[in-house]
Amino acid sequence: MSAAEKPPRAMIKKAVALRYQPARDQAPVVSAKGQGRLADKIIALAQEHGVPIKEDPDLVEILARLEVDQEIPPDLYLVVAEILAFVYKANDRWRERMLSQRR
């Protein structure tokens, strides 16, 4: 692909995965990040393992500046807390579906 054929930087797919284990982590940690095909792989793995996915291009741009295994900085706690709330709600809905299917 020539430079003229490359998509604009803003159109390149990016993904950042976060890990938060309260017993292990003081704050959420970047566990994976990538763009293009690597972003596709991160998203596919999350989907395969039932990990909720939250699309937020602005936040991905900020988190992508961090290194893998780096804790998020305190100034991002509020934004990431909103994502964790989204994930917890998604997990609760999934558990409810699983329990209702067993009945």
PDB file as gemmi writes it, atoms N, CA and C in Angstrom:
CRYST1    1.000    1.000    1.000  90.00  90.00  90.00 P 1                      
ATOM      1  N   MET A   1       0.858  -1.177   0.000  1.00  0.00           N  
ATOM      2  CA  MET A   1       0.000   0.000   0.000  1.00  0.00           C  
ATOM      3  C   MET A   1       0.899   1.232   0.000  1.00  0.00           C  
ATOM      4  N   SER A   2       0.685   2.130  -0.897  1.00  0.00           N  
ATOM      5  CA  SER A   2       1.479   3.348  -0.969  1.00  0.00           C  
ATOM      6  C   SER A   2       1.001   4.339   0.088  1.00  0.00           C  
ATOM      7  N   ALA A   3       1.820   5.350   0.329  1.00  0.00           N  
ATOM      8  CA  ALA A   3       1.451   6.365   1.316  1.00  0.00           C  
ATOM      9  C   ALA A   3       0.129   7.031   0.947  1.00  0.00           C  
ATOM     10  N   ALA A   4      -0.134   7.180  -0.345  1.00  0.00           N  
ATOM     11  CA  ALA A   4      -1.380   7.813  -0.787  1.00  0.00           C  
ATOM     12  C   ALA A   4      -2.592   6.930  -0.507  1.00  0.00           C  
ATOM     13  N   GLU A   5      -2.382   5.602  -0.416  1.00  0.00           N  
ATOM     14  CA  GLU A   5      -3.498   4.675  -0.200  1.00  0.00           C  
ATOM     15  C   GLU A   5      -3.753   4.390   1.276  1.00  0.00           C  
ATOM     16  N   LYS A   6      -2.855   4.772   2.150  1.00  0.00           N  
ATOM     17  CA  LYS A   6      -3.027   4.483   3.577  1.00  0.00           C  
ATOM     18  C   LYS A   6      -4.197   5.275   4.131  1.00  0.00           C  
ATOM     19  N   PRO A   7      -4.982   4.645   5.017  1.00  0.00           N  
ATOM     20  CA  PRO A   7      -6.110   5.366   5.614  1.00  0.00           C  
ATOM     21  C   PRO A   7      -5.602   6.457   6.551  1.00  0.00           C  
ATOM     22  N   PRO A   8      -6.383   7.522   6.728  1.00  0.00           N  
ATOM     23  CA  PRO A   8      -5.989   8.560   7.680  1.00  0.00           C  
ATOM     24  C   PRO A   8      -5.798   7.950   9.065  1.00  0.00           C  
ATOM     25  N   ARG A   9      -4.884   8.505   9.818  1.00  0.00           N  
ATOM     26  CA  ARG A   9      -4.555   7.973  11.153  1.00  0.00           C  
ATOM     27  C   ARG A   9      -5.798   7.820  12.026  1.00  0.00           C  
ATOM     28  N   ALA A  10      -6.734   8.757  11.929  1.00  0.00           N  
ATOM     29  CA  ALA A  10      -7.939   8.704  12.757  1.00  0.00           C  
ATOM     30  C   ALA A  10      -8.823   7.515  12.407  1.00  0.00           C  
ATOM     31  N   MET A  11      -8.654   6.948  11.199  1.00  0.00           N  
ATOM     32  CA  MET A  11      -9.499   5.834  10.782  1.00  0.00           C  
ATOM     33  C   MET A  11      -8.906   4.471  11.129  1.00  0.00           C  
ATOM     34  N   ILE A  12      -7.658   4.432  11.578  1.00  0.00           N  
ATOM     35  CA  ILE A  12      -7.032   3.166  11.936  1.00  0.00           C  
ATOM     36  C   ILE A  12      -7.645   2.676  13.241  1.00  0.00           C  
ATOM     37  N   LYS A  13      -8.130   1.434  13.234  1.00  0.00           N  
ATOM     38  CA  LYS A  13      -8.757   0.864  14.434  1.00  0.00           C  
ATOM     39  C   LYS A  13      -7.711   0.688  15.522  1.00  0.00           C  
ATOM     40  N   LYS A  14      -8.079   1.063  16.737  1.00  0.00           N  
ATOM     41  CA  LYS A  14      -7.206   0.910  17.897  1.00  0.00           C  
ATOM     42  C   LYS A  14      -7.997   0.235  19.006  1.00  0.00           C  
ATOM     43  N   ALA A  15      -7.276  -0.489  19.850  1.00  0.00           N  
ATOM     44  CA  ALA A  15      -7.918  -1.137  20.995  1.00  0.00           C  
ATOM     45  C   ALA A  15      -6.954  -1.130  22.177  1.00  0.00           C  
ATOM     46  N   VAL A  16      -7.522  -0.984  23.358  1.00  0.00           N  
ATOM     47  CA  VAL A  16      -6.758  -1.071  24.598  1.00  0.00           C  
ATOM     48  C   VAL A  16      -7.556  -1.956  25.539  1.00  0.00           C  
ATOM     49  N   ALA A  17      -6.889  -2.934  26.126  1.00  0.00           N  
ATOM     50  CA  ALA A  17      -7.530  -3.817  27.099  1.00  0.00           C  
ATOM     51  C   ALA A  17      -7.035  -3.442  28.488  1.00  0.00           C  
ATOM     52  N   LEU A  18      -7.964  -3.419  29.437  1.00  0.00           N  
ATOM     53  CA  LEU A  18      -7.626  -3.110  30.820  1.00  0.00           C  
ATOM     54  C   LEU A  18      -7.855  -4.323  31.701  1.00  0.00           C  
ATOM     55  N   ARG A  19      -7.031  -4.431  32.719  1.00  0.00           N  
ATOM     56  CA  ARG A  19      -7.188  -5.478  33.737  1.00  0.00           C  
ATOM     57  C   ARG A  19      -7.341  -4.764  35.068  1.00  0.00           C  
ATOM     58  N   TYR A  20      -8.242  -5.272  35.895  1.00  0.00           N  
ATOM     59  CA  TYR A  20      -8.329  -4.757  37.261  1.00  0.00           C  
ATOM     60  C   TYR A  20      -8.685  -5.893  38.191  1.00  0.00           C  
ATOM     61  N   GLN A  21      -7.733  -6.250  39.011  1.00  0.00           N  
ATOM     62  CA  GLN A  21      -7.926  -7.276  40.026  1.00  0.00           C  
ATOM     63  C   GLN A  21      -7.607  -6.618  41.366  1.00  0.00           C  
ATOM     64  N   PRO A  22      -8.637  -6.240  42.133  1.00  0.00           N  
ATOM     65  CA  PRO A  22      -8.405  -5.478  43.359  1.00  0.00           C  
ATOM     66  C   PRO A  22      -7.386  -6.095  44.312  1.00  0.00           C  
ATOM     67  N   ALA A  23      -7.324  -7.421  44.382  1.00  0.00           N  
ATOM     68  CA  ALA A  23      -6.366  -8.060  45.277  1.00  0.00           C  
ATOM     69  C   ALA A  23      -4.927  -7.912  44.774  1.00  0.00           C  
ATOM     70  N   ARG A  24      -4.782  -7.637  43.497  1.00  0.00           N  
ATOM     71  CA  ARG A  24      -3.453  -7.575  42.873  1.00  0.00           C  
ATOM     72  C   ARG A  24      -3.060  -6.165  42.440  1.00  0.00           C  
ATOM     73  N   ASP A  25      -4.029  -5.390  41.952  1.00  0.00           N  
ATOM     74  CA  ASP A  25      -3.750  -4.092  41.348  1.00  0.00           C  
ATOM     75  C   ASP A  25      -4.274  -2.957  42.223  1.00  0.00           C  
ATOM     76  N   GLN A  26      -3.472  -1.903  42.339  1.00  0.00           N  
ATOM     77  CA  GLN A  26      -3.933  -0.717  43.051  1.00  0.00           C  
ATOM     78  C   GLN A  26      -4.874   0.103  42.183  1.00  0.00           C  
ATOM     79  N   ALA A  27      -4.724  -0.022  40.867  1.00  0.00           N  
ATOM     80  CA  ALA A  27      -5.553   0.694  39.902  1.00  0.00           C  
ATOM     81  C   ALA A  27      -5.632  -0.167  38.644  1.00  0.00           C  
ATOM     82  N   PRO A  28      -6.587   0.114  37.754  1.00  0.00           N  
ATOM     83  CA  PRO A  28      -6.625  -0.636  36.492  1.00  0.00           C  
ATOM     84  C   PRO A  28      -5.295  -0.504  35.743  1.00  0.00           C  
ATOM     85  N   VAL A  29      -4.957  -1.576  35.025  1.00  0.00           N  
ATOM     86  CA  VAL A  29      -3.676  -1.684  34.336  1.00  0.00           C  
ATOM     87  C   VAL A  29      -3.933  -1.969  32.862  1.00  0.00           C  
ATOM     88  N   VAL A  30      -3.154  -1.364  31.976  1.00  0.00           N  
ATOM     89  CA  VAL A  30      -3.232  -1.674  30.551  1.00  0.00           C  
ATOM     90  C   VAL A  30      -2.647  -3.079  30.363  1.00  0.00           C  
ATOM     91  N   SER A  31      -3.471  -4.005  29.894  1.00  0.00           N  
ATOM     92  CA  SER A  31      -2.994  -5.383  29.716  1.00  0.00           C  
ATOM     93  C   SER A  31      -2.651  -5.689  28.261  1.00  0.00           C  
ATOM     94  N   ALA A  32      -3.179  -4.908  27.326  1.00  0.00           N  
ATOM     95  CA  ALA A  32      -2.848  -5.079  25.902  1.00  0.00           C  
ATOM     96  C   ALA A  32      -3.257  -3.816  25.175  1.00  0.00           C  
ATOM     97  N   LYS A  33      -2.569  -3.547  24.079  1.00  0.00           N  
ATOM     98  CA  LYS A  33      -2.953  -2.416  23.235  1.00  0.00           C  
ATOM     99  C   LYS A  33      -2.425  -2.671  21.835  1.00  0.00           C  
ATOM    100  N   GLY A  34      -3.102  -2.106  20.854  1.00  0.00           N  
ATOM    101  CA  GLY A  34      -2.636  -2.266  19.491  1.00  0.00           C  
ATOM    102  C   GLY A  34      -3.520  -1.523  18.515  1.00  0.00           C  
ATOM    103  N   GLN A  35      -3.070  -1.524  17.273  1.00  0.00           N  
ATOM    104  CA  GLN A  35      -3.850  -0.887  16.215  1.00  0.00           C  
ATOM    105  C   GLN A  35      -3.863  -1.792  14.997  1.00  0.00           C  
ATOM    106  N   GLY A  36      -4.823  -1.542  14.112  1.00  0.00           N  
ATOM    107  CA  GLY A  36      -4.937  -2.355  12.902  1.00  0.00           C  
ATOM    108  C   GLY A  36      -5.268  -3.802  13.223  1.00  0.00           C  
ATOM    109  N   ARG A  37      -4.475  -4.709  12.676  1.00  0.00           N  
ATOM    110  CA  ARG A  37      -4.736  -6.147  12.876  1.00  0.00           C  
ATOM    111  C   ARG A  37      -4.614  -6.562  14.337  1.00  0.00           C  
ATOM    112  N   LEU A  38      -3.669  -5.963  15.050  1.00  0.00           N  
ATOM    113  CA  LEU A  38      -3.529  -6.290  16.468  1.00  0.00           C  
ATOM    114  C   LEU A  38      -4.774  -5.851  17.249  1.00  0.00           C  
ATOM    115  N   ALA A  39      -5.320  -4.698  16.918  1.00  0.00           N  
ATOM    116  CA  ALA A  39      -6.566  -4.251  17.555  1.00  0.00           C  
ATOM    117  C   ALA A  39      -7.690  -5.233  17.259  1.00  0.00           C  
ATOM    118  N   ASP A  40      -7.767  -5.692  16.005  1.00  0.00           N  
ATOM    119  CA  ASP A  40      -8.782  -6.695  15.645  1.00  0.00           C  
ATOM    120  C   ASP A  40      -8.625  -7.951  16.485  1.00  0.00           C  
ATOM    121  N   LYS A  41      -7.396  -8.378  16.708  1.00  0.00           N  
ATOM    122  CA  LYS A  41      -7.122  -9.595  17.495  1.00  0.00           C  
ATOM    123  C   LYS A  41      -7.526  -9.390  18.960  1.00  0.00           C  
ATOM    124  N   ILE A  42      -7.202  -8.231  19.514  1.00  0.00           N  
ATOM    125  CA  ILE A  42      -7.580  -7.924  20.903  1.00  0.00           C  
ATOM    126  C   ILE A  42      -9.100  -7.962  21.051  1.00  0.00           C  
ATOM    127  N   ILE A  43      -9.803  -7.349  20.108  1.00  0.00           N  
ATOM    128  CA  ILE A  43     -11.270  -7.327  20.144  1.00  0.00           C  
ATOM    129  C   ILE A  43     -11.836  -8.732  19.970  1.00  0.00           C  
ATOM    130  N   ALA A  44     -11.273  -9.507  19.047  1.00  0.00           N  
ATOM    131  CA  ALA A  44     -11.744 -10.876  18.817  1.00  0.00           C  
ATOM    132  C   ALA A  44     -11.547 -11.738  20.058  1.00  0.00           C  
ATOM    133  N   LEU A  45     -10.407 -11.613  20.720  1.00  0.00           N  
ATOM    134  CA  LEU A  45     -10.159 -12.383  21.943  1.00  0.00           C  
ATOM    135  C   LEU A  45     -11.135 -11.986  23.052  1.00  0.00           C  
ATOM    136  N   ALA A  46     -11.406 -10.702  23.158  1.00  0.00           N  
ATOM    137  CA  ALA A  46     -12.373 -10.257  24.160  1.00  0.00           C  
ATOM    138  C   ALA A  46     -13.744 -10.859  23.881  1.00  0.00           C  
ATOM    139  N   GLN A  47     -14.157 -10.831  22.622  1.00  0.00           N  
ATOM    140  CA  GLN A  47     -15.455 -11.401  22.249  1.00  0.00           C  
ATOM    141  C   GLN A  47     -15.493 -12.902  22.516  1.00  0.00           C  
ATOM    142  N   GLU A  48     -14.426 -13.618  22.159  1.00  0.00           N  
ATOM    143  CA  GLU A  48     -14.368 -15.072  22.382  1.00  0.00           C  
ATOM    144  C   GLU A  48     -14.504 -15.428  23.849  1.00  0.00           C  
ATOM    145  N   HIS A  49     -13.997 -14.563  24.722  1.00  0.00           N  
ATOM    146  CA  HIS A  49     -13.995 -14.859  26.153  1.00  0.00           C  
ATOM    147  C   HIS A  49     -15.095 -14.136  26.917  1.00  0.00           C  
ATOM    148  N   GLY A  50     -16.023 -13.533  26.179  1.00  0.00           N  
ATOM    149  CA  GLY A  50     -17.163 -12.887  26.819  1.00  0.00           C  
ATOM    150  C   GLY A  50     -16.820 -11.619  27.578  1.00  0.00           C  
ATOM    151  N   VAL A  51     -15.723 -10.985  27.226  1.00  0.00           N  
ATOM    152  CA  VAL A  51     -15.327  -9.739  27.888  1.00  0.00           C  
ATOM    153  C   VAL A  51     -16.117  -8.590  27.252  1.00  0.00           C  
ATOM    154  N   PRO A  52     -16.817  -7.811  28.066  1.00  0.00           N  
ATOM    155  CA  PRO A  52     -17.570  -6.685  27.513  1.00  0.00           C  
ATOM    156  C   PRO A  52     -16.642  -5.691  26.812  1.00  0.00           C  
ATOM    157  N   ILE A  53     -17.130  -5.115  25.734  1.00  0.00           N  
ATOM    158  CA  ILE A  53     -16.353  -4.158  24.954  1.00  0.00           C  
ATOM    159  C   ILE A  53     -17.073  -2.823  24.980  1.00  0.00           C  
ATOM    160  N   LYS A  54     -16.357  -1.784  25.330  1.00  0.00           N  
ATOM    161  CA  LYS A  54     -16.903  -0.426  25.369  1.00  0.00           C  
ATOM    162  C   LYS A  54     -16.149   0.398  24.345  1.00  0.00           C  
ATOM    163  N   GLU A  55     -16.866   0.948  23.387  1.00  0.00           N  
ATOM    164  CA  GLU A  55     -16.227   1.781  22.366  1.00  0.00           C  
ATOM    165  C   GLU A  55     -16.171   3.226  22.841  1.00  0.00           C  
ATOM    166  N   ASP A  56     -14.960   3.768  22.872  1.00  0.00           N  
ATOM    167  CA  ASP A  56     -14.756   5.164  23.254  1.00  0.00           C  
ATOM    168  C   ASP A  56     -13.454   5.617  22.605  1.00  0.00           C  
ATOM    169  N   PRO A  57     -13.525   6.088  21.355  1.00  0.00           N  
ATOM    170  CA  PRO A  57     -12.309   6.446  20.613  1.00  0.00           C  
ATOM    171  C   PRO A  57     -11.411   7.457  21.329  1.00  0.00           C  
ATOM    172  N   ASP A  58     -12.006   8.429  22.006  1.00  0.00           N  
ATOM    173  CA  ASP A  58     -11.199   9.425  22.702  1.00  0.00           C  
ATOM    174  C   ASP A  58     -10.405   8.800  23.845  1.00  0.00           C  
ATOM    175  N   LEU A  59     -11.059   7.928  24.607  1.00  0.00           N  
ATOM    176  CA  LEU A  59     -10.375   7.271  25.716  1.00  0.00           C  
ATOM    177  C   LEU A  59      -9.297   6.319  25.199  1.00  0.00           C  
ATOM    178  N   VAL A  60      -9.573   5.610  24.116  1.00  0.00           N  
ATOM    179  CA  VAL A  60      -8.567   4.711  23.539  1.00  0.00           C  
ATOM    180  C   VAL A  60      -7.318   5.503  23.159  1.00  0.00           C  
ATOM    181  N   GLU A  61      -7.504   6.676  22.580  1.00  0.00           N  
ATOM    182  CA  GLU A  61      -6.346   7.505  22.216  1.00  0.00           C  
ATOM    183  C   GLU A  61      -5.499   7.831  23.442  1.00  0.00           C  
ATOM    184  N   ILE A  62      -6.154   8.154  24.546  1.00  0.00           N  
ATOM    185  CA  ILE A  62      -5.429   8.486  25.777  1.00  0.00           C  
ATOM    186  C   ILE A  62      -4.751   7.246  26.358  1.00  0.00           C  
ATOM    187  N   LEU A  63      -5.507   6.145  26.465  1.00  0.00           N  
ATOM    188  CA  LEU A  63      -4.952   4.929  27.060  1.00  0.00           C  
ATOM    189  C   LEU A  63      -3.841   4.329  26.212  1.00  0.00           C  
ATOM    190  N   ALA A  64      -3.904   4.518  24.901  1.00  0.00           N  
ATOM    191  CA  ALA A  64      -2.877   3.962  24.010  1.00  0.00           C  
ATOM    192  C   ALA A  64      -1.513   4.610  24.246  1.00  0.00           C  
ATOM    193  N   ARG A  65      -1.477   5.739  24.886  1.00  0.00           N  
ATOM    194  CA  ARG A  65      -0.202   6.393  25.199  1.00  0.00           C  
ATOM    195  C   ARG A  65       0.510   5.723  26.366  1.00  0.00           C  
ATOM    196  N   LEU A  66      -0.243   4.932  27.151  1.00  0.00           N  
ATOM    197  CA  LEU A  66       0.356   4.222  28.284  1.00  0.00           C  
ATOM    198  C   LEU A  66       1.050   2.963  27.794  1.00  0.00           C  
ATOM    199  N   GLU A  67       1.956   2.446  28.610  1.00  0.00           N  
ATOM    200  CA  GLU A  67       2.662   1.206  28.288  1.00  0.00           C  
ATOM    201  C   GLU A  67       1.862   0.012  28.804  1.00  0.00           C  
ATOM    202  N   VAL A  68       2.045  -1.134  28.189  1.00  0.00           N  
ATOM    203  CA  VAL A  68       1.439  -2.370  28.687  1.00  0.00           C  
ATOM    204  C   VAL A  68       1.999  -2.618  30.091  1.00  0.00           C  
ATOM    205  N   ASP A  69       1.144  -3.049  30.998  1.00  0.00           N  
ATOM    206  CA  ASP A  69       1.433  -3.280  32.421  1.00  0.00           C  
ATOM    207  C   ASP A  69       1.543  -1.987  33.234  1.00  0.00           C  
ATOM    208  N   GLN A  70       1.225  -0.851  32.636  1.00  0.00           N  
ATOM    209  CA  GLN A  70       1.243   0.416  33.359  1.00  0.00           C  
ATOM    210  C   GLN A  70      -0.131   0.682  33.953  1.00  0.00           C  
ATOM    211  N   GLU A  71      -0.149   1.099  35.224  1.00  0.00           N  
ATOM    212  CA  GLU A  71      -1.413   1.498  35.850  1.00  0.00           C  
ATOM    213  C   GLU A  71      -1.899   2.792  35.214  1.00  0.00           C  
ATOM    214  N   ILE A  72      -3.213   2.930  35.163  1.00  0.00           N  
ATOM    215  CA  ILE A  72      -3.740   4.194  34.635  1.00  0.00           C  
ATOM    216  C   ILE A  72      -3.435   5.294  35.653  1.00  0.00           C  
ATOM    217  N   PRO A  73      -3.189   6.492  35.181  1.00  0.00           N  
ATOM    218  CA  PRO A  73      -2.889   7.593  36.106  1.00  0.00           C  
ATOM    219  C   PRO A  73      -4.153   8.059  36.832  1.00  0.00           C  
ATOM    220  N   PRO A  74      -3.979   8.635  38.026  1.00  0.00           N  
ATOM    221  CA  PRO A  74      -5.131   9.078  38.818  1.00  0.00           C  
ATOM    222  C   PRO A  74      -6.094  10.011  38.072  1.00  0.00           C  
ATOM    223  N   ASP A  75      -5.596  10.816  37.134  1.00  0.00           N  
ATOM    224  CA  ASP A  75      -6.507  11.734  36.444  1.00  0.00           C  
ATOM    225  C   ASP A  75      -7.466  11.011  35.504  1.00  0.00           C  
ATOM    226  N   LEU A  76      -7.254   9.715  35.267  1.00  0.00           N  
ATOM    227  CA  LEU A  76      -8.180   8.925  34.441  1.00  0.00           C  
ATOM    228  C   LEU A  76      -9.096   8.022  35.271  1.00  0.00           C  
ATOM    229  N   TYR A  77      -8.955   8.052  36.590  1.00  0.00           N  
ATOM    230  CA  TYR A  77      -9.752   7.162  37.443  1.00  0.00           C  
ATOM    231  C   TYR A  77     -11.256   7.301  37.195  1.00  0.00           C  
ATOM    232  N   LEU A  78     -11.746   8.512  37.120  1.00  0.00           N  
ATOM    233  CA  LEU A  78     -13.192   8.719  36.962  1.00  0.00           C  
ATOM    234  C   LEU A  78     -13.688   8.130  35.645  1.00  0.00           C  
ATOM    235  N   VAL A  79     -12.966   8.374  34.569  1.00  0.00           N  
ATOM    236  CA  VAL A  79     -13.377   7.856  33.264  1.00  0.00           C  
ATOM    237  C   VAL A  79     -13.338   6.333  33.256  1.00  0.00           C  
ATOM    238  N   VAL A  80     -12.272   5.761  33.806  1.00  0.00           N  
ATOM    239  CA  VAL A  80     -12.149   4.305  33.826  1.00  0.00           C  
ATOM    240  C   VAL A  80     -13.165   3.700  34.794  1.00  0.00           C  
ATOM    241  N   ALA A  81     -13.508   4.411  35.847  1.00  0.00           N  
ATOM    242  CA  ALA A  81     -14.554   3.924  36.762  1.00  0.00           C  
ATOM    243  C   ALA A  81     -15.877   3.772  36.022  1.00  0.00           C  
ATOM    244  N   GLU A  82     -16.154   4.673  35.096  1.00  0.00           N  
ATOM    245  CA  GLU A  82     -17.373   4.557  34.295  1.00  0.00           C  
ATOM    246  C   GLU A  82     -17.325   3.298  33.429  1.00  0.00           C  
ATOM    247  N   ILE A  83     -16.165   2.976  32.905  1.00  0.00           N  
ATOM    248  CA  ILE A  83     -16.017   1.756  32.103  1.00  0.00           C  
ATOM    249  C   ILE A  83     -16.195   0.523  32.981  1.00  0.00           C  
ATOM    250  N   LEU A  84     -15.596   0.548  34.170  1.00  0.00           N  
ATOM    251  CA  LEU A  84     -15.750  -0.594  35.072  1.00  0.00           C  
ATOM    252  C   LEU A  84     -17.216  -0.777  35.461  1.00  0.00           C  
ATOM    253  N   ALA A  85     -17.947   0.296  35.664  1.00  0.00           N  
ATOM    254  CA  ALA A  85     -19.385   0.200  35.959  1.00  0.00           C  
ATOM    255  C   ALA A  85     -20.108  -0.451  34.786  1.00  0.00           C  
ATOM    256  N   PHE A  86     -19.756  -0.070  33.560  1.00  0.00           N  
ATOM    257  CA  PHE A  86     -20.322  -0.686  32.354  1.00  0.00           C  
ATOM    258  C   PHE A  86     -20.041  -2.191  32.341  1.00  0.00           C  
ATOM    259  N   VAL A  87     -18.802  -2.564  32.646  1.00  0.00           N  
ATOM    260  CA  VAL A  87     -18.413  -3.979  32.641  1.00  0.00           C  
ATOM    261  C   VAL A  87     -19.165  -4.746  33.728  1.00  0.00           C  
ATOM    262  N   TYR A  88     -19.256  -4.186  34.926  1.00  0.00           N  
ATOM    263  CA  TYR A  88     -19.963  -4.867  36.012  1.00  0.00           C  
ATOM    264  C   TYR A  88     -21.434  -5.069  35.670  1.00  0.00           C  
ATOM    265  N   LYS A  89     -22.060  -4.065  35.065  1.00  0.00           N  
ATOM    266  CA  LYS A  89     -23.462  -4.212  34.658  1.00  0.00           C  
ATOM    267  C   LYS A  89     -23.607  -5.279  33.579  1.00  0.00           C  
ATOM    268  N   ALA A  90     -22.689  -5.303  32.632  1.00  0.00           N  
ATOM    269  CA  ALA A  90     -22.737  -6.318  31.574  1.00  0.00           C  
ATOM    270  C   ALA A  90     -22.562  -7.708  32.171  1.00  0.00           C  
ATOM    271  N   ASN A  91     -21.667  -7.852  33.126  1.00  0.00           N  
ATOM    272  CA  ASN A  91     -21.469  -9.146  33.786  1.00  0.00           C  
ATOM    273  C   ASN A  91     -22.713  -9.570  34.551  1.00  0.00           C  
ATOM    274  N   ASP A  92     -23.355  -8.627  35.226  1.00  0.00           N  
ATOM    275  CA  ASP A  92     -24.583  -8.943  35.955  1.00  0.00           C  
ATOM    276  C   ASP A  92     -25.682  -9.417  35.003  1.00  0.00           C  
ATOM    277  N   ARG A  93     -25.832  -8.740  33.858  1.00  0.00           N  
ATOM    278  CA  ARG A  93     -26.843  -9.154  32.870  1.00  0.00           C  
ATOM    279  C   ARG A  93     -26.528 -10.552  32.345  1.00  0.00           C  
ATOM    280  N   TRP A  94     -25.257 -10.836  32.108  1.00  0.00           N  
ATOM    281  CA  TRP A  94     -24.848 -12.152  31.613  1.00  0.00           C  
ATOM    282  C   TRP A  94     -25.176 -13.231  32.647  1.00  0.00           C  
ATOM    283  N   ARG A  95     -24.852 -12.966  33.918  1.00  0.00           N  
ATOM    284  CA  ARG A  95     -25.158 -13.943  34.981  1.00  0.00           C  
ATOM    285  C   ARG A  95     -26.658 -14.201  35.075  1.00  0.00           C  
ATOM    286  N   GLU A  96     -27.439 -13.133  34.992  1.00  0.00           N  
ATOM    287  CA  GLU A  96     -28.893 -13.288  35.051  1.00  0.00           C  
ATOM    288  C   GLU A  96     -29.401 -14.149  33.905  1.00  0.00           C  
ATOM    289  N   ARG A  97     -28.864 -13.958  32.712  1.00  0.00           N  
ATOM    290  CA  ARG A  97     -29.267 -14.786  31.556  1.00  0.00           C  
ATOM    291  C   ARG A  97     -28.883 -16.239  31.776  1.00  0.00           C  
ATOM    292  N   MET A  98     -27.687 -16.460  32.290  1.00  0.00           N  
ATOM    293  CA  MET A  98     -27.233 -17.838  32.531  1.00  0.00           C  
ATOM    294  C   MET A  98     -28.118 -18.522  33.570  1.00  0.00           C  
ATOM    295  N   LEU A  99     -28.450 -17.809  34.626  1.00  0.00           N  
ATOM    296  CA  LEU A  99     -29.298 -18.388  35.671  1.00  0.00           C  
ATOM    297  C   LEU A  99     -30.707 -18.660  35.167  1.00  0.00           C  
ATOM    298  N   SER A 100     -31.241 -17.767  34.341  1.00  0.00           N  
ATOM    299  CA  SER A 100     -32.597 -17.981  33.829  1.00  0.00           C  
ATOM    300  C   SER A 100     -32.638 -19.146  32.842  1.00  0.00           C  
ATOM    301  N   GLN A 101     -31.558 -19.403  32.146  1.00  0.00           N  
ATOM    302  CA  GLN A 101     -31.507 -20.531  31.203  1.00  0.00           C  
ATOM    303  C   GLN A 101     -31.423 -21.868  31.930  1.00  0.00           C  
ATOM    304  N   ARG A 102     -30.893 -21.860  33.135  1.00  0.00           N  
ATOM    305  CA  ARG A 102     -30.761 -23.117  33.918  1.00  0.00           C  
ATOM    306  C   ARG A 102     -32.077 -23.512  34.585  1.00  0.00           C  
ATOM    307  N   ARG A 103     -32.979 -22.577  34.696  1.00  0.00           N  
ATOM    308  CA  ARG A 103     -34.244 -22.858  35.411  1.00  0.00           C  
ATOM    309  C   ARG A 103     -35.202 -23.598  34.542  1.00  0.00           C  
TER     310      ARG A 103                                                      
END                                                                             
